Amino acid sequence: MHNVLPDNEIARAISLKPITEVAAELGVPEDALIPYGRFKAKIDLDVATSLPSRPDSKLILVTAMTPLEKGEGKTTVAIGVGDGLKRIGKKAVVCLREPSLGPCFGLKGGATGAGHAQVAPRDDINLHFTGDCHAVASANNLLAALVDNHLFRRASPALDSRRITWRRTLDMNDRALREVVVGLGGAANGYAREEGFDITPGSEVMAVLCLAQDRADLEQRLARIVIGYTPDRQPIRASDLAAQGAMSALLRDALAPNLVQSLEHNPVLVHGGPFANIAHGCNSVIATKTALALGDYVLTEAGFGADLGAEKFFDIKCRQSGLVPSAAIIVATVESLKAHGGVAASAGQQEDVAAVKRGLPNLLHHMSIINTYGLSSVVAINRYEHDSEAELAAIKDAVADNGAVAIVSEHWRDGGKGAENLAVEVARLADAAPGSDSFQLLYPDDMSLIEKTATIATRIYGAASIAMDDGVRRQYQKLQAEGFGHLPICLAKTPRSLSTDPREKGVPRDFTLTIRELRLAAGAGFVVALAGDVLMMPGMPAEPSARHIFVNARGEIEGLR
């Protein structure tokens, strides 16, 4: 790639269209918008949920190989292909997740794309946006306050202070809040007990928001949340505390999808922000269905690689919503392939065709994951300036030998123009999809929870088996006995490897995937199985991005990646 301006300067150089014009081109009238300034708006929920479905629209998933720490560029590819589809005469809508403040001020940075494949206004989206994440945190913590008040008042049903499962949340990386003690300071302050915080994108309320199909479904899901147990170990739900109404009130506006635009003025719905390593990693069902009702092609991403993100997109989001994807894009970079081929990151910019070839099994494994669900895929090579033609040719040859096509995309440098060839192939794949009959989920609802976990571990991750201690095995048995056995599994693990060891690159073999804890998310409709050392509340790195973010003399935010 050639030298270009920093992302923020590229974005500022573009004159954005008023969001009313973007909406009008999409087919959304001005009176259906709830504006948040000139360049972002919510689509009225009643309008969004009443749009007639279009069985001919195509849903395309954007996923990736096992990524490096900085990611493979799924967001930029989704935006670039959306712009590319527009350039070849297609009506496309991109659906993305909302960024989290944790990564913005931590290590990874924002989630609005890069180069000439960005959504705007980038600073607004990356920070407070329309307040959805704050609403999720407030609803979550309202329930936490009601739980402690219920305990303090000794209300019925009796809540066992040792068996409270509901945790508080904060949208910030703060390791000091992983395990805390609340209720100190005497009887007036409640019962002293151990508690903890999860990051907001990993919370059940965020998952509920993203999986709910309308207001009624939202309230029903909130009511089903299990917050703890009675002394005789019977589950207590949010409905037992009459919490769902007030929580729904806090989430009322957040449930409506957000409309913004790409730098090429094409529509993008950015709504909901669950992480994929600890949650289900997909944007909201409401936004996706809204996009499908308005566009011919809808591109949506699922976090990290096909193992973490695509599996959950298929087995949780599609299972619960009835969505049927037509095709998938698998994003890969030469640098990641070299890393999986044993090359240190510091040497990743030097040509090494042999290392690329050694790393290719990881990409091919992710292609096989997509095939498991009966879908076809195209590999998008997210090109960097230092990638050599020989390295790119090695990827194309290997992918072709496995029955697919790999296309170099230069959306970062050239926007939609640089993704036109990829857009043509994506449209061809989606149009040729055989229909809903070919799409298949990984496991049936009536398979036991432990069998579902083992199926994901062996068929998706490539593990030889799963392992757990007796306490975790009893958790499985208890949830099964309580009637939650029909729920899908949301497997939480490191995104840096197919195994639970982030140091293991490529395609690890004969490893055991150890489940250390289960968490019931009855409102969201899944069971979280935590594997390895994955954390529900990240920490700040040694050099957090927050140290380099400031507001300049013109009132513009600098340093936000």
SELOFI-285170 format. One record per residue (C-alpha): x, y, z. Coordinates in nm, 4 decimals. Example, Ala and Ser with C-alpha at 12.3 -4.5 7.8 and 13.67 -1.06 7.14 Angstrom:
BEGIN
> px,py,pz
> 1.2300,-0.4500,0.7800
> 1.3670,-0.1060,0.7140
***
This chain:
BEGIN
> px,py,pz
> 0.0000,0.0000,0.0000
> 0.1084,0.3553,-0.0595
> 0.1543,0.6146,0.2086
> -0.1807,0.7598,0.3116
> -0.3098,0.9940,0.5767
> -0.3945,0.8644,0.9245
> -0.7452,0.7219,0.9599
> -0.8836,1.0239,1.1440
> -0.7540,1.2655,0.8812
> -0.8983,1.0549,0.5992
> -1.2358,1.0589,0.7731
> -1.2267,1.4340,0.8406
> -1.1482,1.5067,0.4775
> -1.4820,1.3571,0.3700
> -1.7929,1.5751,0.3640
> -2.0613,1.3502,0.5051
> -2.4146,1.3498,0.3739
> -2.6939,1.4439,0.6132
> -2.8241,1.1175,0.7563
> -3.1680,1.2000,0.6186
> -3.0268,1.1701,0.2643
> -2.8583,0.8378,0.3408
> -3.1845,0.7108,0.4856
> -3.3868,0.8323,0.1862
> -3.1589,0.6461,-0.0560
> -3.2080,0.3357,0.1571
> -3.5851,0.3784,0.1502
> -3.6343,0.5091,0.5042
> -3.8435,0.8288,0.5214
> -3.7347,1.1203,0.7390
> -4.0295,1.0809,0.9759
> -3.9027,0.7293,1.0584
> -3.5721,0.8671,1.1893
> -3.4800,0.9700,1.5418
> -3.1806,1.1991,1.4752
> -2.8756,1.2217,1.6985
> -2.7225,1.5240,1.5297
> -2.6835,1.5584,1.1503
> -2.4909,1.2393,1.0727
> -2.6357,0.9616,1.2877
> -2.9860,0.8508,1.3711
> -3.1948,0.5665,1.5018
> -3.4589,0.4089,1.2830
> -3.7902,0.4126,1.4674
> -3.8339,0.0676,1.6197
> -4.1950,0.0304,1.5070
> -4.0897,0.1055,1.1507
> -3.7865,-0.1235,1.1667
> -3.9787,-0.4220,1.3042
> -4.2760,-0.3811,1.0685
> -4.0837,-0.3772,0.7407
> -4.1942,-0.6660,0.5149
> -3.9393,-0.9431,0.4770
> -3.7746,-1.0003,0.1405
> -3.6920,-1.3675,0.0762
> -3.4668,-1.2723,-0.2156
> -3.2224,-1.0613,-0.0117
> -2.8852,-1.2200,0.0627
> -2.7107,-1.2346,0.4008
> -2.3316,-1.2641,0.3833
> -2.1199,-1.3327,0.6911
> -1.7745,-1.1750,0.7212
> -1.5438,-1.3867,0.9364
> -1.1702,-1.4609,0.9459
> -0.8856,-1.7017,1.0097
> -0.7361,-1.7086,1.3604
> -0.6316,-1.3436,1.3991
> -0.3270,-1.1676,1.5297
> -0.3724,-0.9341,1.8250
> -0.4587,-0.6404,1.5973
> -0.7190,-0.8431,1.4043
> -0.7477,-0.9426,1.0391
> -0.9605,-0.6476,0.9265
> -1.3121,-0.7944,0.9090
> -1.4714,-0.4550,0.9673
> -1.2721,-0.2869,0.6898
> -1.3511,-0.5739,0.4531
> -1.7238,-0.5587,0.5329
> -1.7278,-0.1828,0.4699
> -1.5098,-0.2109,0.1595
> -1.7216,-0.4864,0.0063
> -2.0377,-0.2917,0.0863
> -1.8946,0.0068,-0.1006
> -1.7729,-0.2247,-0.3779
> -2.1190,-0.3762,-0.4227
> -2.2629,-0.0265,-0.4596
> -2.0048,0.0505,-0.7273
> -2.1102,-0.2538,-0.9324
> -2.4757,-0.1554,-0.9124
> -2.5964,-0.3556,-0.6130
> -2.7994,-0.2258,-0.3200
> -2.5997,-0.3279,-0.0142
> -2.6263,-0.2597,0.3576
> -2.3499,-0.3288,0.6099
> -2.4356,-0.4366,0.9672
> -2.1679,-0.3928,1.2334
> -2.1374,-0.4101,1.6102
> -2.0929,-0.1009,1.8228
> -1.7402,-0.0427,1.9577
> -1.6617,-0.0861,2.3265
> -1.4861,0.1792,2.5316
> -1.2662,-0.0920,2.6825
> -1.0688,-0.1682,2.3638
> -1.0851,0.1975,2.2528
> -0.8879,0.3062,2.5594
> -0.7016,-0.0227,2.5999
> -0.5045,-0.1888,2.3230
> -0.7086,-0.2814,2.0158
> -0.8597,0.0595,1.9442
> -1.1950,0.1454,1.7887
> -1.4111,-0.0536,1.5507
> -1.5068,0.1803,1.2673
> -1.2698,0.0461,1.0017
> -0.9519,0.1981,0.8643
> -0.8052,0.3804,0.5673
> -1.0699,0.4508,0.3043
> -1.2999,0.1768,0.4375
> -1.4504,0.3456,0.7421
> -1.7879,0.4323,0.8869
> -1.8532,0.7819,1.0100
> -1.8727,0.9867,1.2239
> -1.5908,0.7696,1.3594
> -1.5216,0.9470,1.6895
> -1.8903,0.9549,1.7825
> -1.9360,0.5859,1.7012
> -1.6227,0.4802,1.8887
> -1.7135,0.6732,2.2012
> -2.0651,0.7419,2.3342
> -2.2495,0.7104,1.9997
> -2.6252,0.6998,2.0756
> -2.5834,0.5778,2.4334
> -2.6759,0.2130,2.3730
> -2.3855,0.0667,2.5743
> -2.4586,0.3024,2.8631
> -2.8234,0.1926,2.8582
> -2.7175,-0.1721,2.8700
> -2.4887,-0.1077,3.1671
> -2.7604,0.0878,3.3463
> -3.0198,-0.1865,3.2969
> -2.7715,-0.4505,3.4134
> -2.6770,-0.2530,3.7243
> -3.0374,-0.1678,3.8032
> -3.0996,-0.5413,3.8296
> -2.7894,-0.5757,4.0493
> -2.9239,-0.3035,4.2806
> -3.2627,-0.4758,4.2955
> -3.0919,-0.8045,4.3792
> -2.9094,-0.6521,4.6755
> -3.2227,-0.4713,4.7891
> -3.4172,-0.7979,4.7703
> -3.1493,-0.9624,4.9836
> -3.1405,-0.6731,5.2297
> -3.5212,-0.6725,5.2699
> -3.5305,-1.0490,5.3076
> -3.8052,-1.0491,5.0495
> -3.9724,-1.3548,4.9020
> -3.8621,-1.5728,4.7375
> -3.5687,-1.6057,4.9749
> -3.2376,-1.5397,4.8038
> -2.9296,-1.7264,4.9206
> -2.6470,-1.4709,4.9438
> -2.3972,-1.7482,4.8666
> -2.5716,-1.8340,4.5396
> -2.6206,-1.4961,4.3711
> -2.5039,-1.5286,4.0108
> -2.5824,-1.1791,3.8778
> -2.2801,-0.9515,3.8381
> -2.2383,-0.5823,3.7781
> -2.0952,-0.4408,3.4575
> -1.8820,-0.1551,3.3262
> -1.7754,-0.0756,2.9683
> -1.4097,-0.0316,3.0533
> -1.1084,-0.2569,3.0991
> -1.0656,-0.2580,3.4780
> -0.8983,-0.5651,3.6246
> -0.9451,-0.4377,3.9821
> -1.3203,-0.4951,3.9488
> -1.3025,-0.8611,3.8490
> -1.3563,-0.9712,4.2078
> -1.4823,-0.7265,4.4717
> -1.6604,-0.7272,4.8068
> -1.9818,-0.5274,4.8444
> -2.2006,-0.4445,5.1423
> -1.9244,-0.3329,5.3781
> -1.9843,-0.0680,5.6440
> -2.2463,-0.2199,5.8699
> -2.6010,-0.3517,5.8602
> -2.7440,-0.0417,5.6888
> -2.5352,-0.1164,5.3809
> -2.6628,-0.4675,5.3208
> -2.4931,-0.8035,5.3382
> -2.1207,-0.8241,5.2856
> -2.0548,-1.0655,5.0038
> -1.8199,-1.1349,4.7166
> -1.9199,-0.9830,4.3844
> -1.7622,-0.8927,4.0541
> -1.7881,-0.6923,3.7335
> -1.7954,-0.8130,3.3741
> -1.7278,-0.5807,3.0824
> -2.0551,-0.4568,2.9302
> -2.0117,-0.6271,2.5878
> -1.9828,-0.9579,2.7747
> -2.2980,-0.9050,2.9802
> -2.6191,-1.1007,2.9387
> -2.8174,-0.7790,2.8961
> -2.6092,-0.6928,2.5884
> -2.6823,-1.0384,2.4481
> -3.0518,-0.9959,2.5264
> -3.0589,-0.6618,2.3438
> -2.8915,-0.8145,2.0390
> -3.1072,-1.1282,2.0216
> -3.4449,-0.9688,2.0980
> -3.6781,-0.9376,1.7997
> -3.9079,-0.6645,1.9340
> -4.0137,-0.4908,2.2566
> -4.2229,-0.7820,2.3797
> -3.9412,-1.0303,2.3188
> -3.6969,-0.7987,2.4973
> -3.9127,-0.7845,2.8102
> -3.9740,-1.1603,2.8069
> -3.6018,-1.2294,2.7789
> -3.5224,-0.9884,3.0614
> -3.7852,-1.1595,3.2776
> -3.6175,-1.4995,3.2211
> -3.2763,-1.3880,3.3493
> -3.1672,-1.6050,3.6429
> -3.0074,-1.3886,3.9125
> -2.9449,-1.6498,4.1831
> -3.0921,-1.9353,4.3809
> -3.2971,-1.9987,4.6935
> -3.1435,-2.1844,4.9896
> -3.2880,-2.5072,4.8451
> -3.1261,-2.4225,4.5084
> -3.4314,-2.3216,4.3071
> -3.3616,-2.0542,4.0438
> -3.4799,-1.6967,4.1046
> -3.5480,-1.4876,3.7955
> -3.5577,-1.1160,3.7261
> -3.9365,-1.1535,3.7026
> -3.9432,-1.2623,4.0677
> -3.8074,-0.9156,4.1484
> -4.0459,-0.7469,3.9003
> -3.7354,-0.6012,3.7318
> -3.8093,-0.6540,3.3649
> -4.0368,-0.3520,3.3182
> -3.7901,-0.0963,3.4492
> -3.5039,-0.2627,3.2636
> -3.7078,-0.2454,2.9421
> -3.7670,0.1240,3.0070
> -3.3923,0.1862,3.0255
> -3.3421,-0.0113,2.7041
> -3.6365,0.1382,2.5143
> -3.4353,0.3673,2.2887
> -3.1334,0.1366,2.2721
> -3.3414,-0.1351,2.1034
> -3.3838,0.0760,1.7875
> -3.1070,0.0241,1.5258
> -2.8541,0.3000,1.4517
> -2.7977,0.4291,1.0974
> -2.4676,0.5878,0.9885
> -2.2713,0.5914,0.6618
> -1.9482,0.4755,0.5059
> -1.6997,0.7289,0.3724
> -1.8609,0.6623,0.0335
> -2.2001,0.7588,0.1805
> -2.3457,0.4079,0.1796
> -2.5764,0.2940,0.4627
> -2.4344,0.1113,0.7624
> -2.6345,-0.0129,1.0619
> -2.4201,-0.0185,1.3763
> -2.6137,-0.1764,1.6602
> -2.5258,-0.3904,1.9620
> -2.1761,-0.4843,2.0712
> -2.1260,-0.8296,2.2266
> -1.7689,-0.9617,2.2327
> -1.7127,-1.2925,2.0538
> -1.4571,-1.4468,2.2896
> -1.6881,-1.4182,2.5929
> -2.0315,-1.3552,2.4351
> -2.1956,-1.4398,2.1012
> -2.0156,-1.1709,1.9001
> -2.2847,-1.0533,1.6542
> -2.4730,-0.7317,1.5895
> -2.8447,-0.7171,1.6696
> -3.1079,-0.9363,1.5083
> -3.3290,-0.6282,1.4660
> -3.0587,-0.4436,1.2682
> -2.9867,-0.7474,1.0508
> -3.3528,-0.8054,0.9689
> -3.4033,-0.4345,0.9042
> -3.1117,-0.4393,0.6598
> -3.2474,-0.7494,0.4850
> -3.5808,-0.5744,0.4400
> -3.4133,-0.2698,0.2850
> -3.1176,-0.4041,0.0841
> -3.0423,-0.6726,-0.1725
> -2.7157,-0.7775,-0.0049
> -2.6404,-0.7508,0.3676
> -2.2880,-0.7907,0.5033
> -2.2524,-0.8640,0.8728
> -1.9506,-0.9611,1.0770
> -1.8989,-1.2036,1.3616
> -1.6067,-1.1455,1.5954
> -1.2602,-1.2999,1.5633
> -1.2184,-1.6196,1.3567
> -1.4746,-1.8637,1.2208
> -1.4247,-2.0836,1.5280
> -1.5393,-1.8235,1.7820
> -1.7445,-1.5860,1.5710
> -1.9007,-1.7809,1.2843
> -1.9935,-2.0786,1.5026
> -2.1871,-1.8540,1.7396
> -2.3414,-1.6573,1.4535
> -2.4768,-1.9809,1.3105
> -2.5573,-2.1821,1.6230
> -2.6897,-1.8983,1.8405
> -2.8000,-1.5996,1.6300
> -2.9301,-1.7893,1.3273
> -3.0797,-2.0651,1.5435
> -3.2795,-1.8173,1.7514
> -3.3771,-1.5740,1.4756
> -3.4374,-1.7970,1.1760
> -3.1822,-1.6036,0.9693
> -3.0271,-1.8031,0.6842
> -2.6935,-1.6846,0.5431
> -2.6131,-1.7270,0.1747
> -2.2317,-1.7184,0.1816
> -1.9287,-1.6187,0.3867
> -1.6163,-1.4086,0.3414
> -1.3075,-1.5323,0.5282
> -1.0551,-1.2544,0.5849
> -0.6870,-1.3438,0.5874
> -0.3603,-1.1524,0.5954
> -0.0151,-1.2565,0.4825
> 0.1231,-1.1467,0.8188
> -0.1098,-1.3773,1.0116
> -0.0309,-1.6703,0.7857
> 0.3388,-1.6139,0.8536
> 0.2706,-1.6039,1.2277
> 0.0861,-1.9346,1.2050
> 0.3842,-2.0578,1.0050
> 0.6195,-1.9849,1.2927
> 0.7490,-1.6366,1.2054
> 0.7787,-1.3812,1.4845
> 0.5715,-1.0657,1.4471
> 0.8867,-0.8538,1.4242
> 0.9847,-1.0371,1.1031
> 0.6365,-1.0474,0.9526
> 0.7036,-0.7823,0.6874
> 0.9848,-0.9713,0.5181
> 0.8962,-1.1996,0.2279
> 0.8734,-1.5618,0.3399
> 0.6662,-1.7773,0.1062
> 0.7589,-2.0916,0.2975
> 0.6176,-1.9470,0.6207
> 0.2968,-1.8487,0.4403
> 0.2602,-2.2063,0.3170
> 0.3224,-2.3436,0.6677
> 0.0495,-2.1148,0.8002
> -0.2091,-2.2001,0.5356
> -0.3589,-2.4977,0.7253
> -0.5087,-2.2485,0.9709
> -0.6914,-2.0650,0.6919
> -0.8023,-2.3929,0.5350
> -0.9357,-2.5067,0.8734
> -1.1581,-2.1982,0.8907
> -1.2780,-2.2670,0.5373
> -1.3758,-2.6154,0.6495
> -1.5739,-2.4676,0.9404
> -1.7868,-2.2695,0.6945
> -1.8328,-2.5817,0.4813
> -1.9567,-2.7671,0.7910
> -2.2649,-2.5452,0.7848
> -2.3326,-2.6080,0.4168
> -2.2078,-2.2688,0.2955
> -1.9568,-2.1591,0.0354
> -1.6898,-1.9006,0.1105
> -1.4517,-1.6640,-0.0632
> -1.1182,-1.5710,0.0946
> -1.0517,-1.1977,0.1122
> -0.6790,-1.1270,0.1302
> -0.6591,-0.7989,0.3200
> -0.3501,-0.6673,0.1480
> -0.0680,-0.4736,0.3121
> 0.2010,-0.2782,0.1294
> 0.4756,-0.5251,0.2189
> 0.2921,-0.8341,0.0895
> 0.4776,-0.9835,-0.2066
> 0.3209,-1.1224,-0.5231
> 0.4759,-1.4628,-0.4512
> 0.3135,-1.4731,-0.1074
> -0.0241,-1.3735,-0.2492
> 0.0074,-1.6363,-0.5233
> 0.0756,-1.9077,-0.2645
> -0.2491,-1.8225,-0.0859
> -0.4526,-1.8161,-0.4073
> -0.3147,-2.1523,-0.5183
> -0.3852,-2.3239,-0.1867
> -0.7384,-2.1878,-0.1687
> -0.8056,-2.2887,-0.5297
> -0.6807,-2.6398,-0.4543
> -0.9496,-2.6517,-0.1855
> -1.2312,-2.5527,-0.4195
> -1.2639,-2.1823,-0.3441
> -1.1327,-1.8466,-0.4632
> -0.8986,-1.6040,-0.2865
> -0.9142,-1.2417,-0.3998
> -0.6785,-0.9612,-0.3054
> -0.8709,-0.6623,-0.1697
> -0.7245,-0.3126,-0.1508
> -1.0188,-0.1387,0.0136
> -0.7898,0.0146,0.2776
> -0.6138,0.2178,0.0104
> -0.8853,0.2588,-0.2519
> -1.2161,0.2138,-0.0707
> -1.4934,0.0463,-0.2704
> -1.2896,0.0608,-0.5913
> -1.0250,-0.1588,-0.4299
> -1.2898,-0.4171,-0.3336
> -1.4808,-0.4362,-0.6631
> -1.3368,-0.7725,-0.7692
> -1.4159,-0.9153,-0.4289
> -1.7676,-0.7686,-0.4436
> -1.8322,-0.9366,-0.7803
> -1.7366,-1.2770,-0.6383
> -1.9367,-1.2222,-0.3189
> -2.2480,-1.1374,-0.5204
> -2.1926,-1.4383,-0.7457
> -2.1570,-1.6740,-0.4475
> -2.4609,-1.5321,-0.2703
> -2.6756,-1.5439,-0.5852
> -2.5717,-1.9042,-0.6505
> -2.6492,-2.0214,-0.2977
> -2.8885,-2.3183,-0.3125
> -3.1176,-2.1779,-0.0443
> -3.2154,-2.2529,0.3114
> -3.2177,-2.6302,0.2623
> -2.8377,-2.6429,0.2357
> -2.7730,-2.4463,0.5561
> -2.7406,-2.6704,0.8598
> -2.6685,-2.6086,1.2253
> -2.3931,-2.7969,1.4055
> -2.6131,-2.9763,1.6596
> -2.9838,-3.0223,1.7436
> -3.1563,-2.8541,2.0370
> -3.2216,-3.1862,2.2099
> -2.8544,-3.2822,2.2336
> -2.7314,-3.2571,2.5949
> -2.5297,-2.9538,2.7038
> -2.2151,-3.1548,2.7574
> -2.2503,-3.3216,2.4165
> -2.3001,-2.9815,2.2524
> -1.9801,-2.8550,2.4142
> -1.7876,-3.1611,2.2998
> -1.9263,-3.1262,1.9474
> -1.8084,-2.7654,1.9208
> -1.4690,-2.8529,2.0691
> -1.4009,-3.1481,1.8400
> -1.5695,-3.0476,1.5138
> -1.4969,-2.6724,1.5167
> -1.1781,-2.6318,1.7213
> -1.0235,-2.9669,1.6370
> -0.9805,-3.0809,1.9975
> -0.9458,-3.4484,2.0734
> -1.1777,-3.4204,2.3734
> -1.3072,-3.1944,2.6485
> -1.2233,-3.2117,3.0180
> -1.3676,-3.0640,3.3369
> -1.3492,-3.1174,3.7106
> -1.6308,-3.2730,3.9120
> -1.7714,-2.9325,4.0073
> -1.8164,-2.8281,3.6453
> -1.9647,-3.1667,3.5581
> -2.2210,-3.1123,3.8327
> -2.2972,-2.7690,3.6825
> -2.3771,-2.9364,3.3508
> -2.5974,-3.1930,3.5221
> -2.7760,-2.9266,3.7292
> -2.8576,-2.7054,3.4305
> -2.9764,-3.0072,3.2375
> -3.2032,-3.1103,3.5256
> -3.3412,-2.7561,3.5622
> -3.4698,-2.7621,3.2040
> -3.1982,-2.5617,3.0301
> -3.0615,-2.8515,2.8272
> -3.2233,-2.7271,2.5057
> -3.0109,-2.4086,2.5023
> -2.7102,-2.3699,2.2717
> -2.3575,-2.3396,2.4076
> -2.1643,-2.0104,2.3898
> -1.8032,-2.1255,2.4224
> -1.5742,-1.8562,2.5652
> -1.2009,-1.8905,2.5038
> -0.8947,-1.7113,2.3712
> -0.9321,-1.5861,2.0125
> -0.5574,-1.6200,1.9449
> -0.5556,-1.9959,1.8890
> -0.7896,-2.2783,1.7988
> -0.6876,-2.4255,2.1343
> -0.7088,-2.2577,2.4748
> -0.3378,-2.1726,2.4661
> -0.2841,-1.8449,2.2750
> 0.0751,-1.9470,2.2033
> -0.0346,-2.2441,1.9929
> -0.0551,-2.1311,1.6314
> -0.1533,-2.3102,1.3142
> -0.3892,-2.6029,1.3679
> -0.3152,-2.7639,1.7065
> -0.3792,-3.1380,1.7226
> -0.4676,-3.3857,1.9975
> -0.5320,-3.1174,2.2575
> -0.7870,-3.1278,2.5350
> -1.0220,-2.8323,2.5747
> -1.0811,-2.7804,2.9475
> -1.4051,-2.6217,3.0642
> -1.3509,-2.4396,3.3924
> -1.6933,-2.2834,3.4581
> -2.0497,-2.2591,3.3266
> -2.2667,-1.9491,3.3370
> -2.6359,-1.9613,3.2582
> -2.7715,-1.6823,3.0367
> -3.1361,-1.7873,3.0392
> -3.2612,-1.4517,2.9101
> -3.0188,-1.4463,2.6191
> -3.0971,-1.8107,2.5586
> -2.7611,-1.9836,2.5885
> -2.5151,-2.1341,2.8349
> -2.1657,-1.9823,2.8492
> -1.8865,-2.2381,2.8850
> -1.5626,-2.0701,2.9912
> -1.2528,-2.2510,2.8675
> -0.8893,-2.1937,2.9530
> -0.7921,-1.8576,3.1037
> -1.0485,-1.6373,2.9274
> -1.1581,-1.3390,3.1391
> -1.4966,-1.1677,3.1539
> -1.3294,-0.8363,3.2480
> -1.0130,-0.7486,3.0504
> -0.7297,-0.5418,3.1909
> -0.5358,-0.2464,3.0532
> -0.2083,-0.3162,2.8678
> 0.1257,-0.1731,2.9779
> 0.0827,0.1134,2.7308
> -0.2920,0.1793,2.7061
> -0.4260,0.3795,2.4145
> -0.5869,0.6155,2.6652
> -0.2468,0.7719,2.7285
> -0.2385,0.9056,2.3716
> -0.5958,1.0309,2.3322
> -0.6692,1.4017,2.3743
> -0.8829,1.6876,2.2406
> -0.6975,1.9375,2.0220
> -0.7427,2.3149,2.0122
> -1.0147,2.2786,1.7457
> -1.2161,2.0476,1.9712
> -1.1277,1.7379,1.7654
> -1.0321,1.4067,1.9243
> -0.6784,1.2911,1.8476
> -0.5139,0.9555,1.9100
> -0.8284,0.7415,1.8888
> -0.7320,0.4451,1.6709
***
